């Protein structure tokens, strides 16, 4: 069984709904509010009435130029922070490498001293 589909409202019905909503609320509504009022899915409304959607006011937001500038300044700040962190981590890594090298040298000296002590034990002193 094929579900019954309601026909889409005519262009004139859509324009009348816009006028009605504007008269009731005193301001133009969003595309979603208009689609809901006409009992049409938002995407269906946008697909079938793109010219009307373009005429309706967009929701207020930050201007693109300032948001782009803000995004750029945030990106620069993040890059600066990451560079500082990277420099600090590189310094810590260099210190860790030097400490490991020093410990390796000390280990070799201690192992050599231990082997020499085992091979050549010190002479016993006579008891008095």
C-alpha positions as CSV (number, residue, x, y, z in Angstrom):
1,X,0.0,0.0,0.0
2,X,1.4,3.4,-1.0
3,X,1.1,6.1,1.7
4,X,-1.0,9.1,0.8
5,X,1.1,12.1,0.2
6,X,-0.3,15.6,0.6
7,X,0.3,17.9,-2.3
8,X,2.7,20.7,-1.8
9,X,1.2,24.1,-1.1
10,X,1.1,26.5,-4.1
11,X,3.5,29.4,-4.3
12,X,0.6,31.7,-3.4
13,X,-0.2,29.6,-0.3
14,X,3.4,30.0,0.8
15,X,3.4,33.7,0.3
16,X,0.1,34.0,2.1
17,X,1.5,32.0,5.0
18,X,4.5,34.4,5.1
19,X,2.2,37.4,5.3
20,X,0.1,35.7,8.0
21,X,3.1,34.9,10.2
22,X,4.5,38.4,9.8
23,X,1.2,39.9,10.7
24,X,0.8,37.7,13.8
25,X,4.3,38.0,15.2
26,X,5.4,41.4,13.8
27,X,8.5,39.9,12.2
28,X,9.4,37.5,9.4
29,X,9.9,33.9,10.5
30,X,12.6,31.4,9.7
31,X,12.3,28.8,6.9
32,X,11.8,26.1,9.5
33,X,8.9,28.0,11.1
34,X,7.3,28.5,7.7
35,X,7.7,24.9,6.7
36,X,6.2,23.8,10.0
37,X,3.3,26.1,9.6
38,X,2.6,24.6,6.1
39,X,3.1,21.0,7.4
40,X,6.0,20.4,5.1
41,X,9.4,19.0,6.0
42,X,12.1,21.6,6.2
43,X,14.3,19.9,3.5
44,X,11.3,19.4,1.2
45,X,10.4,23.1,1.6
46,X,13.9,24.2,0.9
47,X,14.1,21.9,-2.1
48,X,10.9,23.0,-3.7
49,X,10.9,26.7,-2.8
50,X,14.6,27.8,-2.9
51,X,13.8,31.3,-4.2
52,X,11.4,31.9,-1.3
53,X,14.0,30.6,1.2
54,X,16.5,33.0,-0.2
55,X,14.1,35.9,0.3
56,X,13.5,35.1,4.0
57,X,15.8,36.7,6.5
58,X,18.6,34.6,7.8
59,X,19.0,34.1,11.5
60,X,21.3,36.7,13.1
61,X,24.8,35.6,13.6
62,X,28.3,37.1,13.7
63,X,29.5,38.7,10.5
64,X,31.7,36.4,8.5
65,X,34.6,38.8,8.3
66,X,35.0,39.2,12.0
67,X,34.5,35.4,12.7
68,X,37.2,34.7,10.0
69,X,39.5,37.2,11.7
70,X,38.8,35.7,15.1
71,X,39.4,32.2,13.7
72,X,42.7,33.4,12.2
73,X,43.8,35.1,15.5
74,X,42.9,31.9,17.4
75,X,44.9,29.9,14.9
76,X,47.9,32.1,15.3
77,X,47.6,31.9,19.1
78,X,47.3,28.1,19.0
79,X,50.4,27.9,16.7
80,X,52.4,30.1,19.0
81,X,51.4,28.0,22.0
82,X,52.2,24.8,20.2
83,X,55.6,26.2,19.2
84,X,56.5,27.1,22.8
85,X,55.3,23.7,24.0
86,X,57.3,21.9,21.3
87,X,60.4,23.9,22.2
88,X,60.1,23.1,25.9
89,X,59.5,19.4,25.1
90,X,62.6,19.4,22.8
91,X,64.7,20.8,25.6
92,X,63.4,18.2,28.0
93,X,64.1,15.5,25.5
94,X,67.7,16.7,25.0
95,X,68.2,16.7,28.8
96,X,66.8,13.2,29.1
97,X,69.1,11.9,26.3
98,X,72.1,13.4,28.0
99,X,71.1,11.8,31.3
100,X,70.6,8.4,29.7
101,X,74.1,8.7,28.0
102,X,75.7,9.6,31.4
103,X,73.9,6.7,33.1
104,X,75.1,4.3,30.4
105,X,78.7,5.5,30.8
106,X,78.5,5.1,34.6
107,X,77.0,1.6,34.2
108,X,79.9,0.5,32.0
109,X,82.4,1.8,34.6
110,X,80.7,0.1,37.5
111,X,80.4,-3.2,35.5
112,X,84.2,-3.0,34.7
113,X,85.0,-2.3,38.3
114,X,82.9,-5.2,39.4
115,X,84.4,-7.6,37.0
116,X,87.9,-6.6,38.0
117,X,87.0,-7.1,41.7
118,X,85.7,-10.6,41.0
119,X,88.7,-11.7,38.9
120,X,91.3,-10.3,41.3
121,X,90.1,-10.4,44.8
122,X,92.2,-8.4,47.3
123,X,94.8,-10.3,49.3
124,X,93.7,-11.4,52.7
125,X,95.3,-9.8,55.6
126,X,96.6,-12.2,58.3
127,X,94.8,-12.2,61.6
128,X,96.7,-10.8,64.6
